[in-house]
Amino acid sequence: METSLSKIEMAKYLSIQLNNHFPDNNKVLPQHLVALVEIAYEKLRYCLSATIFDKYRKNGKVFFDHLYSDSFMLFLCYFANTAWHETKDRSLSSKIYYLNKAMNSFDCMYDTNLPEIFLIIHGNGTIMGKAEYGNYFVIYQGCTIGASQGHYPKIGNGVSIAANCSVIGKCNIGDRSTISLRTMLMRKDIPSDHTAFLDVESGKLQILKSPTCYAQQYFNVDLKNL
């Protein structure tokens, strides 16, 4: 993967950001971040290698640009997750999580079980709670994935959630399904290969068979085979 910043440059860049945002007595040193950046870069490379999105390609290779906000949001998710699993340092992990929230208004706790392959499109105002996520997942801005009565959703492979949607509680969202704009699901299951949408005229939830998988446009794997 080509990167706009090397792992050492990224470690320095992140230490400056973290120390400026959180000027407490627990100063974050660049040398403590290099190994974590390397792991997070590998996770990001694996994720982005599955997408055909032009923003993640340069000269035919996977490319990460730290100044492209969608990819930096994605990187910070993997980085916070890596920091927690590798170090169990709650202070550091919290700062990285908080940095993503402060910079991008994107809320995904460091101990969330992230999919290995997913994309954030715009992402501002989105909350990715501790659901069970399948791969080839796409989420847009203004979405909430959260719990109700102690239960989180279970989201299959190849699922896309469009802008300003909520998926709350014990929902089973089948493979290759789509949650359309401004749709609210509360403890509701969606079969595989279906689209859930809010009918504009009636205001009622509709669930219909999907002619195509919306997420397919972003990935170089045939999602029908999942």
C-alpha positions in Angstrom: 0.0 0.0 0.0 1.3 3.5 -0.9 0.7 6.0 1.8 0.9 9.8 2.0 2.8 9.5 5.3 5.3 6.7 6.2 4.6 4.8 9.4 7.2 6.9 11.2 5.8 10.2 9.8 2.3 9.0 10.8 3.4 8.2 14.3 4.8 11.7 14.7 1.7 13.3 13.1 -0.7 11.4 15.4 1.4 12.2 18.5 1.1 15.9 17.7 -2.6 15.6 17.2 -3.3 13.6 20.3 -1.1 15.8 22.5 -2.7 19.0 21.2 -6.2 17.7 21.7 -5.5 16.1 25.1 -2.8 18.1 26.8 -2.8 16.0 30.0 0.1 14.5 31.9 0.0 11.3 29.8 2.0 12.6 26.8 1.9 10.3 23.7 5.4 9.7 22.3 5.8 8.9 18.6 8.1 6.0 19.3 5.2 4.3 21.2 3.0 4.5 18.1 5.1 3.2 15.3 4.4 -0.5 15.8 0.7 0.2 16.2 0.6 2.3 13.1 2.3 -0.5 11.2 -0.4 -3.0 12.3 -3.2 -0.5 11.6 -1.7 0.2 8.1 -1.8 -3.5 7.3 -5.5 -3.8 8.4 -6.2 -0.7 6.3 -4.4 -2.2 3.3 -6.3 -5.4 3.5 -9.6 -3.5 3.7 -8.9 -1.1 0.9 -7.5 -3.8 -1.4 -11.1 -5.1 -1.7 -12.6 -1.8 -3.0 -12.6 -0.4 -6.5 -13.3 3.1 -5.2 -11.0 5.5 -7.1 -10.1 7.5 -4.0 -8.3 4.5 -2.7 -6.2 3.8 -5.8 -3.1 5.5 -7.2 -1.2 4.1 -10.3 -3.1 0.8 -9.9 -2.1 0.3 -6.3 -3.9 0.7 -3.0 -3.4 4.2 -1.7 -4.0 5.9 1.7 -4.2 9.6 1.8 -4.3 11.0 5.3 -5.9 14.2 4.0 -8.8 12.4 2.6 -11.2 12.5 5.5 -13.2 9.3 4.8 -10.0 7.2 4.7 -8.6 8.9 7.8 -11.8 8.1 9.7 -11.4 4.5 8.6 -7.7 4.5 9.7 -8.5 5.9 13.1 -11.1 3.2 13.7 -8.5 0.5 13.0 -5.8 2.4 14.9 -7.9 2.8 18.0 -8.9 -0.9 17.8 -5.3 -1.9 17.3 -4.1 0.2 20.3 -6.7 -1.4 22.5 -6.0 -5.0 21.5 -2.2 -4.7 21.4 -1.7 -2.6 24.6 -4.9 -2.6 26.6 -3.9 1.1 27.3 -7.3 2.6 28.0 -6.0 6.2 28.0 -4.3 5.9 24.6 -7.2 4.0 23.1 -9.7 6.5 24.4 -7.7 9.4 23.0 -7.6 7.9 19.5 -11.3 7.1 19.7 -12.0 10.7 20.9 -9.8 12.2 18.2 -12.0 10.5 15.5 -15.1 11.8 17.3 -13.8 15.3 17.7 -12.4 15.7 14.1 -15.0 13.8 12.1 -18.0 13.4 14.4 -17.6 9.7 13.9 -18.3 7.6 17.0 -16.9 4.0 17.1 -15.5 2.7 20.4 -12.0 1.3 20.3 -13.2 -2.2 21.5 -15.9 -2.6 18.8 -15.4 -5.7 16.7 -14.8 -4.1 13.4 -15.3 -5.9 10.1 -12.0 -6.6 8.2 -13.5 -4.9 5.1 -15.8 -1.9 5.3 -16.2 1.6 4.0 -17.3 4.9 5.5 -18.8 7.3 3.0 -18.8 10.9 4.4 -19.5 9.5 7.9 -20.1 12.7 9.8 -22.6 12.2 12.6 -22.5 8.4 12.4 -22.4 6.1 15.4 -21.2 2.5 14.9 -22.1 0.7 18.1 -21.0 -2.7 19.2 -23.0 -4.7 16.7 -21.9 -7.8 14.9 -20.7 -6.7 11.5 -20.1 -8.7 8.4 -17.6 -7.8 5.7 -18.1 -5.6 2.7 -20.1 -3.2 4.9 -20.9 0.3 3.7 -22.2 3.1 6.0 -23.0 6.7 5.2 -23.4 9.9 7.3 -25.9 10.5 10.0 -26.5 6.8 10.9 -26.9 5.2 14.3 -26.3 1.5 15.0 -27.1 0.9 18.7 -28.5 -1.2 21.4 -32.0 -1.7 22.8 -32.7 -3.7 25.9 -29.1 -4.9 25.9 -29.2 -6.2 22.4 -27.3 -5.0 19.4 -28.0 -5.7 15.7 -26.4 -8.5 13.7 -25.4 -7.3 10.3 -24.5 -9.7 7.4 -22.0 -9.4 4.6 -22.4 -6.9 1.8 -24.9 -4.7 3.7 -25.2 -1.0 3.0 -26.8 1.6 5.3 -27.7 4.9 3.6 -27.6 8.4 5.1 -29.6 9.2 8.2 -30.7 5.7 9.1 -31.0 4.0 12.5 -30.7 0.3 13.2 -31.4 -0.3 16.8 -31.7 -3.4 19.0 -32.1 -7.1 18.1 -32.1 -6.8 14.3 -30.9 -9.4 12.0 -29.9 -7.8 8.7 -29.3 -10.4 6.0 -26.5 -10.5 3.5 -26.4 -8.0 0.6 -29.3 -6.1 2.0 -29.8 -2.3 1.9 -31.2 0.1 4.4 -32.4 3.1 2.4 -32.4 6.8 3.2 -33.9 8.0 6.5 -35.1 4.5 7.5 -35.6 3.5 11.1 -35.3 -0.2 12.1 -36.1 -1.1 15.8 -35.9 -4.8 16.6 -36.7 -5.6 13.0 -35.2 -8.4 10.8 -34.4 -7.9 7.1 -34.0 -11.0 4.9 -30.9 -11.4 2.7 -31.1 -9.5 -0.7 -33.8 -7.1 0.4 -34.1 -3.4 0.7 -35.8 -1.6 3.7 -37.1 1.9 3.0 -39.6 4.3 4.4 -42.5 4.9 2.0 -42.7 8.7 1.5 -46.5 8.8 1.0 -47.6 6.4 3.7 -44.7 6.9 6.1 -44.7 3.1 6.6 -41.7 0.8 6.5 -41.5 -1.3 3.3 -39.2 -4.3 2.8 -38.9 -5.6 -0.8 -36.7 -7.9 -2.7 -33.6 -6.1 -4.1 -32.9 -6.3 -7.9 -29.2 -5.5 -7.1 -26.9 -5.3 -4.2 -26.1 -1.6 -3.6 -22.8 -2.3 -1.9 -21.5 -4.2 -4.9 -20.5 -1.0 -6.7 -17.7 -0.4 -4.2 -16.0 -3.8 -4.1 -14.0 -6.1 -6.5 -15.5 -9.3 -5.0 -18.7 -10.8 -6.3 -20.9 -10.4 -3.2 -23.4 -12.9 -4.6 -20.9 -15.6 -3.6 -20.9 -14.6 0.1 
